[in-house]
Amino acid sequence: MVEQAMAIATPERLRHAGEEGVEVVPAMRDRDRPEQITPLQPKVVSAPLDRMWKDGRITQEEFNAGDRYRSDAYLAAVDPGAGTVDWNRAGSGGNGSRVPSVFSAQVVADARMRWRDSNRAMSELTRIVLAHALIDEHKLEEIGQAVFGFRNHRDAAASGQAAVRMALSGLARHYDGA
């Protein structure tokens, strides 16, 4: 799963995420300093998949399918701008044998094959919606504007949500049959 889905909020990120994109994490004790309690921390839930899951707008199967798709896309390096780990440099600066070569090659190859198979099974519109929502992590409103041309914010958000739910449903059916 992409770890950037939830991050500690800055005031700018809170404003950008809006009210529905913020979740408050309960206070926790610091293990190193048990006498100190960390105050409530607002976190931004930026990915549409995680937001829709958090709000109960998608099923467990739809969430699992979306998470699997974005994990495969991430491993397959579908988004060249996405930050990835250079597994060749992990361990001893690239000279060590800590990272098996099969990991860097076979896992990536398998993810690419699964991602391509999923995309072949989907319509072009579904692929576009999945790319906007799961890979680029655009807001639902932005998806409605970009894919369907809605200018009104409510209509754009509603159409984006409907499109993502339908795309995730189709993706879940694909993975169920695969």
C-alpha positions in Angstrom: 0.0 0.0 0.0 1.2 3.5 -0.7 2.3 5.0 2.6 1.7 8.6 1.6 -2.1 8.1 1.9 -2.0 9.4 5.4 0.4 12.0 6.7 0.6 14.4 9.5 -1.2 17.6 8.5 0.2 21.0 8.0 -2.2 24.0 8.0 -1.9 24.1 4.2 -2.7 20.4 3.7 -5.7 20.7 6.1 -7.1 23.6 4.0 -6.5 21.7 0.8 -8.0 18.4 2.0 -11.2 20.0 3.3 -13.3 18.8 6.2 -14.0 15.3 4.8 -10.3 14.6 4.2 -9.2 15.0 7.8 -9.2 12.4 10.5 -8.1 12.9 14.1 -5.9 10.2 15.7 -6.4 9.7 19.4 -3.7 10.6 21.9 -0.9 8.2 22.4 1.8 7.7 25.0 5.4 8.1 23.8 7.2 4.8 24.5 10.5 6.6 25.3 8.8 9.1 27.6 5.8 7.4 29.2 5.0 10.5 31.2 4.4 12.6 28.1 1.1 12.1 26.1 1.1 13.2 22.5 -1.9 15.4 21.8 -4.6 14.6 19.2 -3.0 14.8 15.8 -5.0 15.7 12.7 -4.0 13.6 9.7 -4.9 14.1 6.1 -6.4 11.2 4.2 -5.5 12.2 0.7 -6.1 9.2 -1.5 -9.7 8.9 -2.8 -9.6 5.1 -2.1 -8.7 5.6 1.5 -11.2 8.4 1.9 -14.1 6.4 0.4 -13.2 3.4 2.6 -13.0 5.6 5.8 -16.4 7.1 5.0 -18.0 3.7 4.3 -18.8 4.6 0.7 -17.2 1.4 -0.8 -17.2 -2.2 0.2 -14.3 -4.3 1.6 -14.0 -6.1 -1.8 -13.9 -2.8 -3.6 -11.2 -1.4 -1.2 -9.1 -4.6 -1.5 -9.3 -4.5 -5.3 -8.3 -0.8 -5.4 -5.5 -1.4 -3.0 -4.2 -4.4 -5.0 -4.3 -2.4 -8.2 -2.5 0.6 -6.8 0.1 -1.7 -5.1 0.7 -3.4 -8.4 1.0 -0.1 -10.2 3.4 1.2 -7.6 5.6 -2.0 -7.8 5.5 -1.9 -11.6 6.6 1.7 -11.5 3.7 2.8 -13.6 4.1 6.4 -12.4 7.7 7.4 -13.1 7.4 10.4 -10.8 6.4 8.3 -7.8 9.1 7.9 -5.2 10.4 4.4 -5.1 13.0 2.5 -3.2 16.2 1.8 -5.2 16.5 -1.9 -4.1 19.9 -2.1 -5.8 21.3 0.4 -3.3 19.6 -1.1 -0.2 21.9 -2.9 2.2 25.6 -2.3 1.6 25.4 0.6 -0.9 24.5 -1.6 -3.8 27.5 -4.0 -3.3 26.0 -6.3 -0.8 23.9 -9.4 -1.2 21.2 -8.4 1.2 18.6 -7.8 -1.5 18.1 -10.9 -3.6 18.1 -10.2 -7.3 14.9 -12.2 -7.8 13.1 -9.5 -5.6 14.1 -6.6 -7.8 13.3 -8.5 -11.0 10.6 -11.1 -10.5 8.3 -9.1 -8.1 8.4 -6.2 -10.4 7.7 -8.4 -13.5 4.8 -10.1 -11.7 3.3 -6.8 -10.7 3.6 -5.5 -14.3 1.9 -8.6 -15.6 -1.0 -8.4 -13.1 -1.4 -4.6 -13.8 -1.5 -5.2 -17.6 -4.0 -8.1 -17.2 -6.2 -5.9 -15.1 -6.0 -3.0 -17.6 -6.8 -5.4 -20.5 -10.0 -6.5 -18.7 -11.2 -2.9 -18.2 -12.8 -0.4 -20.6 -10.8 2.7 -21.5 -13.1 4.9 -19.3 -12.5 2.6 -16.4 -8.8 2.7 -16.9 -8.8 6.5 -17.0 -10.9 6.7 -13.7 -8.6 4.1 -12.0 -5.5 6.1 -13.0 -6.9 9.4 -11.7 -8.1 7.8 -8.5 -5.6 5.2 -7.6 -2.4 6.2 -9.2 -2.5 10.0 -9.4 -4.7 10.2 -6.3 -6.8 13.1 -7.6 -9.8 14.3 -5.5 -13.2 13.0 -6.5 -14.2 16.5 -7.7 -11.1 16.7 -9.9 -12.0 13.3 -11.4 -15.5 14.5 -12.2 -14.1 17.7 -13.8 -11.4 16.0 -15.8 -13.2 12.9 -17.0 -16.8 14.2 -17.3 -16.3 17.9 -17.8 -18.5 19.0 -14.8 -17.9 22.6 -13.7 -20.2 22.6 -10.7 -18.3 21.4 -7.7 -21.1 19.2 -6.3 -21.8 17.6 -9.7 -18.2 17.0 -10.3 -17.7 15.4 -6.9 -20.8 13.2 -7.2 -19.8 12.1 -10.7 -16.3 11.4 -9.6 -17.5 9.3 -6.7 -19.9 7.3 -8.8 -17.2 6.7 -11.5 -14.7 5.5 -8.9 -17.2 3.2 -7.2 -18.2 1.7 -10.6 -14.5 1.3 -11.6 -13.7 -0.4 -8.2 -16.7 -2.7 -8.6 -15.5 -3.8 -12.0 -12.0 -4.2 -10.7 -13.3 -6.3 -7.8 -15.2 -8.5 -10.2 -12.1 -8.9 -12.4 -9.9 -10.0 -9.4 -12.7 -12.3 -8.2 -12.7 -14.1 -11.5 -8.9 -14.1 -11.9 
